[in-house]
Amino acid sequence: MDTGAPLPMPGTTRAAITVHWLQALLFAAATVSFALSLQSRISHGQPLLDGPTFFTWFGLVFCATFAALTTAAAIRLHRRGGRTFALVLQWILATLYGLAFVMALIVLIAQHDYIAPAITAILLALPVAALILLSRRETSRWFET
């Protein structure tokens, strides 16, 4: 029997939204880190368009784009949009997080210090956790109503 009252947000949906916000913050922090790295090169008179800085530029653009998209998705996740919206958003987020997962693997392979693998492990785990939480039945049901 449908009472017309909206379903309360399930815990898995709350957790998924929290993970999305964490992911957006990490992408924003990475963007600042890449920008500071480029600023350091400028202040030391080093070239900005040589081979070693390609990865820095790529990381800056990648992280800034993903920070914006993940923030927009996290804001939109607070609202319901029906079945079509839920499916489209889940596919968009799956694509974004798949790319983020690949990027984190590239960083893991490219880095040779001890702190990067720990940070990369977090960057690898968050997208997987978010996708698992978004694919839960109670989360999908909440978005569809």
Order of alpha helices (4+ residues) and beta strands (2+ residues): alpha-alpha-alpha-alpha-alpha
